[in-house]
Amino acid sequence: MNTKEPAAAPRITGRHISYIAFAVIVIVYLVIIQFGGRLIEGWADEDETFTTRGVVFTMVIPLGLAFVFTYSVISALGWWRPVIKDDRPVNRWVWVVPIVLLVAILLGIDYSALADKGWLFIVALLVATQFVGWGEEGMFRGIGVTVLRNHGLSEGRVALWSSVIFGAVHLTNVFGHGASAVPQAIMVSFAGYFFYLTRRVSGGNALNSVLHGLFDFALLSSTAIVLDQAVYAGAFAPILVYPILAIVLLVKRHDIEPTRETGDPIPSAA
């Protein structure tokens, strides 16, 4: 059993940015979503998500703009490879994380309620949630993880701080949801760690991005947020992901990193 924390990753190629620069990038990203979204809603005179038009104007457009911004930053920094690929593997049992997430997604989607809304609504909601998945994973598990690694942090601290930052930025939801944004931010931090492990076990930023979007799709489809329906029993499946994976990862926390026969962590390429 490995009880050692892996050494810090070597610097990646491409531009080097400071923590302050990363903070500015994240702030711009949030402004696009939070304030840009409100401007678009006002311009379109649409503030509900119960219709296809509502999903397009309140979700697809602002989230799409944030998605474009994220990958424009990645391109400008020359970070396509370190963002899209992850060269720091974990033990194969960690595949349990994306598998549990996928099972929760399949159980959590309210198929009947979605069918009543029609295929255009379903497509619009899928596009919107994939923009969330690819946008947030590109920003926090892509750019964020790369920034932290490039500053020489050990992988344990990269996992911790990328997840904490991911949760902290969701505190901006306090403007629309009040104090309920605080427990949400805590839960999102845990989710960030699950997506971080999915990135590492899959060797890239694609699977976690797709699952992130589908996880949000399941959550939205099973609540009254976008469908205006009664409580769906399957909505509890995504919620149960948190205690289930928390217990598994607590028990197996010392066996995440692969080791050589000597017990030393296997170094990874930058």
C-alpha positions in Angstrom: 0.0 0.0 0.0 1.4 3.4 -1.0 1.4 6.0 1.8 3.7 8.4 0.0 2.6 11.5 -1.8 4.0 11.7 -5.4 6.6 14.3 -6.2 5.8 17.6 -7.8 5.3 17.4 -11.6 7.9 18.9 -13.9 7.0 22.2 -15.6 4.8 22.0 -18.6 5.6 23.6 -21.9 3.9 26.8 -23.1 3.5 30.0 -21.2 3.9 30.3 -17.5 1.2 32.3 -15.7 0.9 33.5 -12.0 -1.8 32.6 -9.6 -3.1 36.2 -10.0 -3.4 35.8 -13.7 -5.3 32.6 -13.3 -7.6 34.3 -10.8 -8.3 37.0 -13.4 -9.1 34.3 -16.0 -11.5 32.7 -13.7 -13.2 36.0 -12.8 -13.7 36.8 -16.5 -15.2 33.3 -17.0 -17.6 33.9 -14.1 -18.5 37.4 -15.3 -19.4 35.9 -18.7 -21.7 33.3 -17.1 -23.2 35.3 -14.3 -23.6 38.8 -15.7 -23.5 38.0 -19.4 -26.3 35.5 -18.8 -28.4 38.2 -17.1 -27.8 40.6 -19.9 -28.8 38.0 -22.5 -31.9 37.1 -20.5 -32.9 40.7 -20.3 -32.3 41.3 -24.0 -34.4 38.3 -24.9 -37.0 39.0 -22.2 -36.6 35.4 -21.1 -35.8 34.4 -17.5 -37.3 30.9 -17.3 -35.9 27.5 -18.3 -39.1 25.7 -18.8 -39.2 26.1 -22.6 -36.7 25.4 -25.3 -36.3 29.1 -26.0 -35.7 29.7 -22.3 -32.9 27.1 -22.2 -31.3 28.6 -25.3 -31.2 32.2 -23.9 -30.6 31.5 -20.2 -28.2 28.6 -20.6 -26.9 27.7 -24.1 -25.8 31.2 -25.2 -24.0 32.4 -22.0 -22.5 29.0 -21.3 -21.4 28.7 -24.9 -19.6 32.0 -24.7 -17.9 30.9 -21.5 -16.9 27.6 -23.3 -15.4 29.6 -26.2 -13.5 31.9 -23.8 -12.0 28.9 -21.9 -10.6 27.2 -25.0 -9.4 30.5 -26.4 -7.4 30.9 -23.3 -6.0 27.4 -23.6 -5.0 28.1 -27.2 -3.4 31.4 -26.3 -1.3 29.8 -23.5 -0.2 26.9 -25.8 -1.6 24.4 -23.3 -3.6 22.1 -25.5 -1.6 19.0 -24.6 -1.3 19.4 -20.8 -5.0 20.4 -20.6 -6.4 17.7 -22.9 -3.9 14.9 -21.9 -3.0 13.8 -18.3 0.3 11.9 -18.0 0.0 11.1 -14.3 -1.8 7.8 -14.0 -3.5 6.3 -11.0 -4.3 2.7 -10.0 -6.9 1.0 -12.2 -9.4 0.5 -9.3 -10.0 4.3 -9.6 -12.2 3.5 -12.6 -14.9 2.9 -10.0 -15.3 6.7 -9.8 -16.5 7.3 -13.4 -18.4 4.1 -13.3 -20.4 5.2 -10.2 -20.9 8.6 -11.8 -22.3 7.0 -14.9 -24.7 4.7 -13.0 -26.0 7.7 -11.1 -26.5 9.6 -14.3 -28.5 6.7 -15.9 -30.6 6.3 -12.8 -31.0 10.1 -12.2 -32.4 11.1 -15.6 -36.2 11.6 -15.6 -36.8 10.1 -19.0 -40.6 10.4 -18.9 -40.6 14.1 -18.0 -38.0 14.8 -20.7 -40.1 12.9 -23.3 -43.0 15.2 -22.5 -40.9 18.3 -23.3 -40.0 17.1 -26.8 -36.7 16.4 -28.6 -35.8 20.1 -29.3 -35.9 20.8 -25.5 -33.8 17.7 -24.8 -31.2 18.6 -27.4 -31.0 22.2 -26.1 -30.5 21.0 -22.5 -27.9 18.4 -23.6 -26.0 21.1 -25.4 -26.2 23.5 -22.5 -25.0 20.9 -19.9 -22.2 19.8 -22.2 -21.1 23.4 -22.4 -21.0 23.4 -18.6 -19.1 20.1 -18.5 -16.5 21.0 -21.1 -16.3 24.6 -19.9 -15.8 24.0 -16.2 -13.5 20.9 -16.7 -11.4 22.9 -19.2 -11.2 25.8 -16.8 -10.6 24.0 -13.5 -9.3 20.5 -14.3 -7.6 21.7 -17.4 -6.2 25.2 -16.9 -6.4 25.1 -13.1 -4.6 21.8 -12.7 -1.9 22.8 -15.2 -1.3 26.1 -13.4 -0.9 24.3 -10.1 1.4 21.7 -11.5 3.5 24.3 -13.3 4.0 26.0 -9.9 5.6 22.8 -8.6 2.8 21.7 -6.2 2.7 18.0 -5.3 -0.1 16.1 -6.9 -2.0 15.8 -3.5 -2.0 19.6 -3.3 -3.0 19.9 -6.9 -6.0 17.7 -6.2 -6.9 19.6 -3.1 -6.6 23.2 -4.3 -8.1 22.6 -7.8 -11.2 21.1 -6.0 -11.3 23.9 -3.4 -11.1 26.6 -6.1 -13.8 24.8 -8.1 -16.1 24.8 -5.1 -15.3 28.4 -4.0 -16.2 29.9 -7.4 -19.7 28.5 -7.0 -20.2 30.8 -4.0 -21.0 33.4 -6.7 -24.4 31.6 -6.9 -25.2 33.4 -3.6 -26.4 36.3 -5.7 -29.2 34.2 -7.2 -29.8 31.5 -4.6 -28.8 33.1 -1.2 -27.2 31.1 1.6 -28.0 27.8 -0.1 -25.0 28.5 -2.3 -22.7 27.7 0.6 -23.5 24.0 1.1 -23.7 23.7 -2.7 -20.1 25.0 -3.0 -19.0 22.4 -0.4 -20.6 19.6 -2.4 -19.1 21.0 -5.7 -15.7 20.7 -4.1 -16.2 17.0 -3.6 -17.5 16.7 -7.1 -14.4 18.4 -8.3 -12.2 15.8 -6.7 -14.3 13.0 -8.4 -13.8 14.6 -11.8 -10.1 15.2 -11.1 -9.7 11.4 -10.4 -11.7 10.7 -13.6 -9.3 12.8 -15.6 -6.3 11.0 -14.2 -7.6 7.4 -14.5 -8.8 8.1 -18.1 -5.6 9.9 -19.1 -7.3 13.0 -20.4 -9.9 15.7 -19.9 -12.6 14.3 -22.2 -14.3 11.7 -20.1 -14.6 13.9 -17.0 -16.0 16.7 -19.2 -18.7 14.5 -20.8 -19.6 12.9 -17.4 -19.7 16.4 -15.8 -22.2 17.6 -18.4 -24.3 14.5 -18.2 -24.3 14.6 -14.4 -25.7 18.2 -14.6 -28.2 17.0 -17.2 -29.4 14.3 -14.9 -29.7 16.7 -11.9 -31.6 19.3 -14.0 -33.9 16.7 -15.6 -34.9 15.2 -12.3 -35.8 18.5 -10.5 -38.3 21.3 -11.0 -35.5 23.6 -12.1 -36.1 23.1 -15.8 -39.0 20.8 -16.1 -41.4 22.2 -13.5 -42.4 18.6 -12.5 -43.1 16.8 -9.3 -40.1 15.3 -7.4 -38.6 12.4 -9.2 -37.3 9.4 -7.1 -34.3 9.0 -9.4 -33.1 12.4 -8.3 -31.6 10.8 -5.2 -29.1 8.7 -7.3 -26.8 11.6 -8.1 -27.0 12.8 -4.5 -26.0 9.3 -3.2 -22.8 9.5 -5.3 -21.2 11.8 -2.7 -21.4 9.5 0.3 -20.7 6.4 -1.7 -17.5 7.7 -3.4 -16.5 9.5 -0.2 -16.5 6.2 1.7 -14.7 4.3 -1.1 -12.0 7.0 -1.5 -11.5 7.3 2.3 -10.9 3.6 2.6 -8.6 3.4 -0.5 -7.0 6.9 -0.1 -3.5 5.4 0.3 -3.8 3.2 -2.8 -4.6 5.8 -5.5 -1.1 6.5 -6.7 0.7 3.7 -8.6 4.0 2.5 -7.1 7.1 0.5 -8.2 8.1 -2.6 -6.3 10.2 -0.3 -4.1 7.1 1.5 -3.0 8.2 4.8 -4.6 5.6 6.6 -6.7 6.0 6.2 -10.4 7.1 9.5 -12.0 5.1 10.9 -14.8 5.9 12.9 -17.8 5.1 16.6 -17.9 
